[in-house]
Amino acid sequence: MEQKSWAKAARQASYALAALTAEERNAALRGIQKALRGHAAEIYAQNELDMAQAQAEQLAGPLLKRLKFDEKKMADVLSGLDSLLRLPDPLGRVTLARELTPGLNLYRVSCPIGVIGVIFESRPDALAQIASLCLKSGNAALLKGGREALRTNRALMAALLEGAAGILPEGWAALLETRDDVNDMLTQDQSIDLIIPRGSNAFVRYIMEHTTIPVMGHAEGLCHTYVDRDADVDMAVKITVDAKTQALAVCNATETLLVHRDIAAAFLPGCARALREKGVEVRGDAEVRAIIDCRAADDQDWDTEYLDAILSIKLVDSLEEAISFINRHGSHHTDAIITNDPAAQRRFLTGVDSAGVYVNCSTRFADGFRYGFGAEVGIATGKLHARGPVGLDGLCTYKYHLIGSGQTVEDTVNGTLKYTHRDL
Protein backbone atom coordinates (compact mmCIF):
# COMPACT_ATOMS: atom_id res chain seq x y z
CA MET A 1 0.00 0.00 0.00
CA GLU A 2 1.32 3.44 -0.95
CA GLN A 3 2.53 5.37 2.08
CA LYS A 4 0.67 8.64 2.50
CA SER A 5 2.70 11.85 2.68
CA TRP A 6 1.46 12.65 6.19
CA ALA A 7 2.38 9.17 7.37
CA LYS A 8 5.88 9.34 5.89
CA ALA A 9 6.39 12.82 7.32
CA ALA A 10 5.31 11.61 10.76
CA ARG A 11 7.71 8.66 10.56
CA GLN A 12 10.64 10.93 9.75
CA ALA A 13 9.60 13.39 12.43
CA SER A 14 9.43 10.61 15.03
CA TYR A 15 13.15 9.92 14.65
CA ALA A 16 13.99 13.57 15.21
CA LEU A 17 11.56 13.86 18.13
CA ALA A 18 13.17 10.92 19.90
CA ALA A 19 16.51 12.74 19.82
CA LEU A 20 15.22 15.99 21.33
CA THR A 21 16.06 16.86 24.91
CA ALA A 22 13.44 17.31 27.60
CA GLU A 23 14.22 21.02 27.59
CA GLU A 24 13.49 21.26 23.87
CA ARG A 25 10.20 19.39 24.18
CA ASN A 26 9.15 21.57 27.13
CA ALA A 27 10.07 24.70 25.16
CA ALA A 28 7.70 23.53 22.43
CA LEU A 29 4.94 23.04 25.00
CA ARG A 30 5.46 26.59 26.25
CA GLY A 31 5.34 27.84 22.67
CA ILE A 32 2.06 26.04 22.16
CA GLN A 33 0.63 27.64 25.30
CA LYS A 34 1.55 31.07 23.96
CA ALA A 35 0.05 30.35 20.54
CA LEU A 36 -3.20 29.04 22.02
CA ARG A 37 -3.58 32.20 24.09
CA GLY A 38 -2.78 34.36 21.08
CA HIS A 39 -5.30 32.63 18.82
CA ALA A 40 -8.02 32.10 21.42
CA ALA A 41 -10.51 34.49 19.79
CA GLU A 42 -10.13 32.79 16.42
CA ILE A 43 -10.53 29.33 17.98
CA TYR A 44 -13.70 30.42 19.80
CA ALA A 45 -15.10 31.90 16.58
CA GLN A 46 -14.51 28.66 14.67
CA ASN A 47 -16.11 26.72 17.48
CA GLU A 48 -19.21 28.90 17.32
CA LEU A 49 -19.54 27.95 13.65
CA ASP A 50 -19.21 24.26 14.54
CA MET A 51 -21.78 24.68 17.32
CA ALA A 52 -24.24 26.41 15.02
CA GLN A 53 -23.97 23.63 12.45
CA ALA A 54 -24.30 20.94 15.13
CA GLN A 55 -27.41 22.62 16.54
CA ALA A 56 -28.91 22.83 13.06
CA GLU A 57 -28.22 19.10 12.68
CA GLN A 58 -29.88 18.54 16.08
CA LEU A 59 -26.86 17.01 17.79
CA ALA A 60 -27.89 15.73 21.24
CA GLY A 61 -27.51 18.13 24.16
CA PRO A 62 -24.75 16.21 26.01
CA LEU A 63 -22.76 15.94 22.77
CA LEU A 64 -23.15 19.67 22.16
CA LYS A 65 -21.68 20.26 25.59
CA ARG A 66 -18.65 18.16 24.64
CA LEU A 67 -18.28 20.07 21.37
CA LYS A 68 -18.25 23.50 23.05
CA PHE A 69 -14.78 25.07 23.27
CA ASP A 70 -14.94 28.25 25.29
CA GLU A 71 -12.84 30.13 27.84
CA LYS A 72 -13.32 27.39 30.42
CA LYS A 73 -12.20 24.66 28.03
CA MET A 74 -9.22 26.78 27.02
CA ALA A 75 -8.31 27.27 30.68
CA ASP A 76 -8.48 23.50 31.19
CA VAL A 77 -6.20 22.89 28.21
CA LEU A 78 -3.68 25.49 29.41
CA SER A 79 -3.80 24.03 32.92
CA GLY A 80 -3.13 20.60 31.46
CA LEU A 81 -0.08 21.97 29.66
CA ASP A 82 1.15 23.44 32.93
CA SER A 83 0.79 20.02 34.52
CA LEU A 84 2.71 18.37 31.68
CA LEU A 85 5.52 20.89 32.00
CA ARG A 86 5.88 20.03 35.69
CA LEU A 87 6.01 16.28 35.08
CA PRO A 88 9.43 14.62 34.84
CA ASP A 89 10.74 13.53 31.46
CA PRO A 90 9.30 10.07 30.70
CA LEU A 91 12.15 9.28 28.29
CA GLY A 92 15.56 7.92 29.15
CA ARG A 93 14.44 6.41 32.47
CA VAL A 94 16.49 3.36 33.41
CA THR A 95 14.13 0.69 34.76
CA LEU A 96 16.69 -2.12 34.91
CA ALA A 97 20.49 -2.06 35.29
CA ARG A 98 22.33 -5.39 35.41
CA GLU A 99 25.87 -6.61 35.00
CA LEU A 100 25.82 -9.67 32.73
CA THR A 101 29.55 -10.34 33.03
CA PRO A 102 32.31 -8.08 34.39
CA GLY A 103 32.39 -5.01 32.16
CA LEU A 104 29.21 -5.90 30.23
CA ASN A 105 26.21 -3.96 31.54
CA LEU A 106 22.58 -4.16 30.43
CA TYR A 107 20.14 -1.26 30.80
CA ARG A 108 16.42 -1.12 30.05
CA VAL A 109 15.64 2.45 29.00
CA SER A 110 12.29 4.12 28.27
CA CYS A 111 11.79 5.54 24.78
CA PRO A 112 8.94 6.79 22.55
CA ILE A 113 6.66 4.39 20.72
CA GLY A 114 7.15 6.40 17.51
CA VAL A 115 4.09 7.42 15.47
CA ILE A 116 0.70 7.28 17.13
CA GLY A 117 -2.62 7.65 15.32
CA VAL A 118 -5.56 8.69 17.48
CA ILE A 119 -9.19 8.74 16.36
CA PHE A 120 -11.34 10.64 18.83
CA GLU A 121 -14.81 12.04 19.36
CA SER A 122 -16.32 15.51 19.16
CA ARG A 123 -14.32 17.07 22.01
CA PRO A 124 -11.89 19.52 20.39
CA ASP A 125 -10.00 19.96 23.67
CA ALA A 126 -8.95 16.33 23.24
CA LEU A 127 -6.89 17.35 20.20
CA ALA A 128 -4.70 19.72 22.21
CA GLN A 129 -4.40 17.27 25.10
CA ILE A 130 -3.46 14.30 22.93
CA ALA A 131 -0.99 16.25 20.80
CA SER A 132 0.74 17.67 23.88
CA LEU A 133 1.02 14.23 25.51
CA CYS A 134 2.53 12.82 22.34
CA LEU A 135 4.96 15.73 22.18
CA LYS A 136 6.12 15.37 25.79
CA SER A 137 6.66 11.64 25.28
CA GLY A 138 8.56 12.16 22.02
CA ASN A 139 5.94 10.70 19.67
CA ALA A 140 4.64 12.02 16.36
CA ALA A 141 0.83 12.34 16.32
CA LEU A 142 -1.74 11.76 13.58
CA LEU A 143 -5.08 13.02 14.88
CA LYS A 144 -8.57 12.42 13.47
CA GLY A 145 -11.32 14.29 15.28
CA GLY A 146 -15.06 14.23 14.78
CA ARG A 147 -16.55 15.86 11.68
CA GLU A 148 -18.69 18.14 13.87
CA ALA A 149 -15.55 19.77 15.36
CA LEU A 150 -13.60 20.19 12.12
CA ARG A 151 -13.36 24.00 12.11
CA THR A 152 -12.30 24.12 15.75
CA ASN A 153 -9.76 21.34 15.25
CA ARG A 154 -8.26 23.13 12.27
CA ALA A 155 -7.83 26.30 14.32
CA LEU A 156 -6.34 24.39 17.24
CA MET A 157 -3.93 22.47 15.01
CA ALA A 158 -2.78 25.67 13.34
CA ALA A 159 -1.99 27.13 16.77
CA LEU A 160 -0.14 23.97 17.86
CA LEU A 161 2.03 23.93 14.74
CA GLU A 162 2.76 27.64 15.02
CA GLY A 163 3.70 27.37 18.67
CA ALA A 164 6.13 24.50 18.10
CA ALA A 165 7.63 25.84 14.86
CA GLY A 166 11.40 26.10 14.92
CA ILE A 167 11.69 23.58 17.76
CA LEU A 168 9.92 20.44 16.56
CA PRO A 169 10.45 18.80 13.17
CA GLU A 170 7.87 19.30 10.45
CA GLY A 171 5.31 16.53 10.40
CA TRP A 172 5.36 15.96 14.18
CA ALA A 173 1.58 16.42 14.20
CA ALA A 174 -1.09 16.32 11.51
CA LEU A 175 -4.86 16.65 11.45
CA LEU A 176 -6.72 14.05 9.39
CA GLU A 177 -10.18 15.14 8.30
CA THR A 178 -12.11 12.48 6.40
CA ARG A 179 -13.24 8.88 6.67
CA ASP A 180 -10.95 8.10 3.76
CA ASP A 181 -8.09 9.39 5.90
CA VAL A 182 -9.08 6.92 8.63
CA ASN A 183 -9.16 4.05 6.13
CA ASP A 184 -5.78 5.15 4.80
CA MET A 185 -4.41 5.34 8.34
CA LEU A 186 -5.29 1.70 8.88
CA THR A 187 -3.06 0.70 5.94
CA GLN A 188 0.03 2.67 6.97
CA ASP A 189 1.75 -0.11 8.87
CA GLN A 190 5.17 0.95 7.61
CA SER A 191 4.81 4.35 9.25
CA ILE A 192 2.37 4.10 12.18
CA ASP A 193 3.30 2.17 15.33
CA LEU A 194 0.07 2.37 17.33
CA ILE A 195 -3.56 3.36 16.74
CA ILE A 196 -5.76 4.53 19.62
CA PRO A 197 -9.46 4.65 18.68
CA ARG A 198 -11.85 6.30 21.13
CA GLY A 199 -15.47 5.26 20.70
CA SER A 200 -17.94 2.43 21.01
CA ASN A 201 -16.93 -1.21 21.34
CA ALA A 202 -18.20 -1.77 17.80
CA PHE A 203 -16.01 1.06 16.47
CA VAL A 204 -12.91 -0.20 18.29
CA ARG A 205 -13.60 -3.71 17.02
CA TYR A 206 -13.91 -2.37 13.44
CA ILE A 207 -10.52 -0.69 13.71
CA MET A 208 -8.90 -3.84 15.11
CA GLU A 209 -10.35 -5.98 12.32
CA HIS A 210 -9.20 -3.67 9.52
CA THR A 211 -5.56 -3.01 10.34
CA THR A 212 -2.35 -4.90 11.07
CA ILE A 213 -1.14 -1.99 13.21
CA PRO A 214 -1.33 -2.59 16.98
CA VAL A 215 -4.47 -1.05 18.48
CA MET A 216 -4.98 0.24 22.02
CA GLY A 217 -8.74 0.53 22.33
CA HIS A 218 -10.46 3.27 24.31
CA ALA A 219 -13.88 1.65 24.33
CA GLU A 220 -17.21 2.69 25.75
CA GLY A 221 -17.61 3.30 29.46
CA LEU A 222 -20.41 1.22 30.91
CA CYS A 223 -19.57 2.04 34.53
CA HIS A 224 -21.29 0.82 37.71
CA THR A 225 -21.68 2.04 41.26
CA TYR A 226 -22.60 -0.62 43.80
CA VAL A 227 -24.17 0.42 47.12
CA ASP A 228 -23.36 -2.34 49.59
CA ARG A 229 -25.44 -3.31 52.63
CA ASP A 230 -22.99 -1.50 54.97
CA ALA A 231 -22.87 1.76 53.03
CA ASP A 232 -23.39 5.16 54.62
CA VAL A 233 -26.65 6.27 53.02
CA ASP A 234 -25.84 9.97 52.82
CA MET A 235 -22.42 9.23 51.33
CA ALA A 236 -23.96 6.81 48.85
CA VAL A 237 -26.48 9.41 47.64
CA LYS A 238 -23.80 12.08 47.25
CA ILE A 239 -21.45 9.81 45.32
CA THR A 240 -24.18 8.37 43.11
CA VAL A 241 -25.45 11.81 42.10
CA ASP A 242 -21.93 12.98 41.26
CA ALA A 243 -21.08 9.80 39.35
CA LYS A 244 -24.19 10.19 37.19
CA THR A 245 -24.68 13.94 36.83
CA GLN A 246 -21.35 15.77 37.21
CA ALA A 247 -21.05 15.29 33.45
CA LEU A 248 -23.31 13.17 31.27
CA ALA A 249 -21.75 12.45 27.88
CA VAL A 250 -18.52 11.06 29.31
CA CYS A 251 -17.15 7.54 29.47
CA ASN A 252 -16.62 7.57 33.25
CA ALA A 253 -20.19 8.46 34.24
CA THR A 254 -22.06 5.73 36.10
CA GLU A 255 -24.75 4.16 33.90
CA THR A 256 -26.00 1.36 36.17
CA LEU A 257 -26.54 1.51 39.93
CA LEU A 258 -26.52 -1.77 41.84
CA VAL A 259 -28.04 -1.75 45.34
CA HIS A 260 -27.90 -4.44 47.99
CA ARG A 261 -31.43 -5.51 48.84
CA ASP A 262 -30.88 -4.95 52.59
CA ILE A 263 -30.23 -1.21 52.18
CA ALA A 264 -32.60 -0.50 49.29
CA ALA A 265 -35.55 0.81 51.32
CA ALA A 266 -33.34 3.23 53.26
CA PHE A 267 -31.31 4.39 50.26
CA LEU A 268 -33.45 4.44 47.12
CA PRO A 269 -36.14 7.06 47.95
CA GLY A 270 -33.64 9.78 48.83
CA CYS A 271 -31.31 8.87 45.98
CA ALA A 272 -34.13 8.88 43.41
CA ARG A 273 -35.29 12.25 44.68
CA ALA A 274 -31.77 13.73 44.41
CA LEU A 275 -31.32 12.32 40.92
CA ARG A 276 -34.64 13.69 39.69
CA GLU A 277 -33.72 17.12 41.02
CA LYS A 278 -30.79 16.92 38.59
CA GLY A 279 -33.09 15.93 35.74
CA VAL A 280 -32.17 12.24 35.64
CA GLU A 281 -34.65 9.65 34.37
CA VAL A 282 -34.53 6.63 36.67
CA ARG A 283 -35.21 3.12 35.38
CA GLY A 284 -35.45 0.11 37.66
CA ASP A 285 -36.16 -3.58 37.84
CA ALA A 286 -39.39 -4.85 39.41
CA GLU A 287 -38.03 -4.76 42.96
CA VAL A 288 -36.78 -1.20 42.54
CA ARG A 289 -40.18 -0.12 41.22
CA ALA A 290 -41.81 -1.62 44.31
CA ILE A 291 -39.84 0.92 46.39
CA ILE A 292 -39.77 4.00 44.12
CA ASP A 293 -41.88 5.19 41.20
CA CYS A 294 -39.80 4.89 38.01
CA ARG A 295 -39.77 3.49 34.50
CA ALA A 296 -39.17 -0.21 33.98
CA ALA A 297 -35.65 -1.28 33.07
CA ASP A 298 -35.23 -4.20 30.67
CA ASP A 299 -32.31 -6.42 29.76
CA GLN A 300 -31.07 -3.93 27.17
CA ASP A 301 -30.61 -1.27 29.85
CA TRP A 302 -27.96 -3.33 31.63
CA ASP A 303 -25.84 -3.24 28.47
CA THR A 304 -26.39 0.40 27.48
CA GLU A 305 -23.99 3.32 27.78
CA TYR A 306 -26.55 6.14 27.87
CA LEU A 307 -24.26 9.19 27.74
CA ASP A 308 -27.39 10.99 28.87
CA ALA A 309 -29.48 11.81 31.96
CA ILE A 310 -30.65 8.20 32.43
CA LEU A 311 -29.69 5.77 35.19
CA SER A 312 -30.75 2.12 35.47
CA ILE A 313 -31.00 0.54 38.93
CA LYS A 314 -30.99 -3.12 39.92
CA LEU A 315 -31.19 -4.81 43.31
CA VAL A 316 -28.78 -7.63 44.18
CA ASP A 317 -28.65 -10.17 47.00
CA SER A 318 -24.95 -10.03 47.70
CA LEU A 319 -21.56 -8.54 46.97
CA GLU A 320 -20.72 -11.60 44.87
CA GLU A 321 -23.82 -11.06 42.72
CA ALA A 322 -22.81 -7.43 42.19
CA ILE A 323 -19.28 -8.42 41.15
CA SER A 324 -20.58 -11.07 38.78
CA PHE A 325 -23.07 -8.62 37.24
CA ILE A 326 -20.39 -5.97 36.70
CA ASN A 327 -17.95 -8.41 35.10
CA ARG A 328 -20.71 -9.70 32.80
CA HIS A 329 -22.35 -6.43 31.75
CA GLY A 330 -19.65 -3.81 32.25
CA SER A 331 -17.03 -2.58 29.77
CA HIS A 332 -14.07 -3.08 32.17
CA HIS A 333 -13.68 0.69 32.44
CA THR A 334 -14.39 1.95 35.99
CA ASP A 335 -16.62 0.59 38.74
CA ALA A 336 -17.11 1.65 42.36
CA ILE A 337 -18.35 0.20 45.65
CA ILE A 338 -19.77 2.25 48.50
CA THR A 339 -19.37 0.43 51.81
CA ASN A 340 -17.87 0.74 55.27
CA ASP A 341 -16.99 -2.97 55.37
CA PRO A 342 -13.22 -3.44 54.83
CA ALA A 343 -13.68 -7.08 53.80
CA ALA A 344 -16.24 -6.07 51.15
CA GLN A 345 -13.89 -3.35 49.92
CA ARG A 346 -11.03 -5.83 49.50
CA ARG A 347 -13.23 -8.39 47.75
CA PHE A 348 -14.58 -5.79 45.33
CA LEU A 349 -11.09 -4.47 44.53
CA THR A 350 -9.80 -7.94 43.70
CA GLY A 351 -12.96 -9.34 42.12
CA VAL A 352 -13.99 -6.64 39.66
CA ASP A 353 -12.11 -6.99 36.37
CA SER A 354 -11.90 -3.33 35.36
CA ALA A 355 -9.15 -0.81 34.63
CA GLY A 356 -10.35 1.31 37.56
CA VAL A 357 -11.88 -0.16 40.73
CA TYR A 358 -12.88 2.40 43.37
CA VAL A 359 -13.99 2.45 46.99
CA ASN A 360 -16.28 5.18 48.39
CA CYS A 361 -15.75 7.69 45.59
CA SER A 362 -17.20 8.72 42.24
CA THR A 363 -16.40 6.96 38.97
CA ARG A 364 -15.89 10.45 37.52
CA PHE A 365 -12.36 10.41 38.98
CA ALA A 366 -11.28 8.09 36.12
CA ASP A 367 -9.36 10.74 34.23
CA GLY A 368 -5.72 11.34 33.34
CA PHE A 369 -5.72 14.93 34.56
CA ARG A 370 -7.29 13.94 37.88
CA TYR A 371 -4.72 11.15 38.24
CA GLY A 372 -1.95 13.73 37.85
CA PHE A 373 -0.94 12.49 34.38
CA GLY A 374 -1.36 15.99 32.88
CA ALA A 375 -4.03 14.65 30.51
CA GLU A 376 -4.80 11.40 28.71
CA VAL A 377 -5.07 10.09 25.18
CA GLY A 378 -7.86 7.81 26.33
CA ILE A 379 -8.78 5.18 28.89
CA ALA A 380 -7.62 1.73 27.85
CA THR A 381 -9.88 -1.12 28.92
CA GLY A 382 -7.58 -3.89 27.71
CA LYS A 383 -4.81 -5.47 29.77
CA LEU A 384 -1.70 -5.22 27.60
CA HIS A 385 0.88 -2.41 27.62
CA ALA A 386 -1.30 0.25 29.26
CA ARG A 387 -4.54 0.17 31.22
CA GLY A 388 -6.83 2.91 32.53
CA PRO A 389 -6.07 6.57 31.74
CA VAL A 390 -3.20 6.52 29.25
CA GLY A 391 -0.77 9.31 30.03
CA LEU A 392 2.94 9.70 29.35
CA ASP A 393 3.97 6.25 30.58
CA GLY A 394 1.40 4.60 28.31
CA LEU A 395 2.92 6.37 25.30
CA CYS A 396 6.40 5.02 26.01
CA THR A 397 8.02 1.68 25.41
CA TYR A 398 11.60 0.67 26.12
CA LYS A 399 14.76 -0.59 24.52
CA TYR A 400 17.74 -2.49 25.91
CA HIS A 401 21.16 -0.84 25.95
CA LEU A 402 24.05 -3.27 26.30
CA ILE A 403 27.38 -1.57 27.03
CA GLY A 404 30.50 -3.68 26.80
CA SER A 405 34.25 -3.53 26.44
CA GLY A 406 35.03 -6.27 23.94
CA GLN A 407 33.09 -9.23 25.35
CA THR A 408 31.94 -12.04 23.06
CA VAL A 409 29.56 -14.93 23.52
CA GLU A 410 32.44 -17.32 22.83
CA ASP A 411 34.15 -15.91 25.92
CA THR A 412 31.21 -17.15 27.99
CA VAL A 413 31.13 -20.51 26.24
CA ASN A 414 34.85 -21.31 26.72
CA GLY A 415 34.77 -20.14 30.32
CA THR A 416 36.90 -17.02 29.91
CA LEU A 417 33.94 -14.99 31.20
CA LYS A 418 31.26 -16.10 33.62
CA TYR A 419 27.77 -14.61 33.88
CA THR A 420 27.25 -12.72 37.12
CA HIS A 421 23.74 -11.30 36.47
CA ARG A 422 24.35 -8.79 39.24
CA ASP A 423 21.89 -5.91 39.58
CA LEU A 424 23.67 -2.57 39.54
Secondary structure as GFF3:
##gff-version 3
##sequence-region A 1 424
A	DSSP	alpha_helix	5	19	.	.	.	ID=ss1
A	DSSP	alpha_helix	22	38	.	.	.	ID=ss2
A	DSSP	alpha_helix	40	56	.	.	.	ID=ss3
A	DSSP	alpha_helix	61	67	.	.	.	ID=ss4
A	DSSP	alpha_helix	71	86	.	.	.	ID=ss5
A	DSSP	beta_strand	94	101	.	.	.	ID=ss6
A	DSSP	beta_strand	104	112	.	.	.	ID=ss7
A	DSSP	beta_strand	115	119	.	.	.	ID=ss8
A	DSSP	alpha_helix	125	136	.	.	.	ID=ss9
A	DSSP	beta_strand	140	144	.	.	.	ID=ss10
A	DSSP	three_ten_helix	147	149	.	.	.	ID=ss11
A	DSSP	alpha_helix	150	164	.	.	.	ID=ss12
A	DSSP	beta_strand	173	176	.	.	.	ID=ss13
A	DSSP	alpha_helix	179	185	.	.	.	ID=ss14
A	DSSP	beta_strand	194	197	.	.	.	ID=ss15
A	DSSP	alpha_helix	201	209	.	.	.	ID=ss16
A	DSSP	beta_strand	223	227	.	.	.	ID=ss17
A	DSSP	alpha_helix	233	245	.	.	.	ID=ss18
A	DSSP	beta_strand	254	260	.	.	.	ID=ss19
A	DSSP	alpha_helix	264	277	.	.	.	ID=ss20
A	DSSP	beta_strand	281	284	.	.	.	ID=ss21
A	DSSP	alpha_helix	286	289	.	.	.	ID=ss22
A	DSSP	beta_strand	295	296	.	.	.	ID=ss23
A	DSSP	three_ten_helix	301	303	.	.	.	ID=ss24
A	DSSP	beta_strand	310	316	.	.	.	ID=ss25
A	DSSP	alpha_helix	319	329	.	.	.	ID=ss26
A	DSSP	beta_strand	334	338	.	.	.	ID=ss27
A	DSSP	alpha_helix	342	351	.	.	.	ID=ss28
A	DSSP	beta_strand	356	359	.	.	.	ID=ss29
A	DSSP	three_ten_helix	363	365	.	.	.	ID=ss30
A	DSSP	beta_strand	379	380	.	.	.	ID=ss31
A	DSSP	beta_strand	388	389	.	.	.	ID=ss32
A	DSSP	three_ten_helix	393	395	.	.	.	ID=ss33
A	DSSP	beta_strand	396	403	.	.	.	ID=ss34
A	DSSP	alpha_helix	409	413	.	.	.	ID=ss35
A	DSSP	beta_strand	422	423	.	.	.	ID=ss36
###
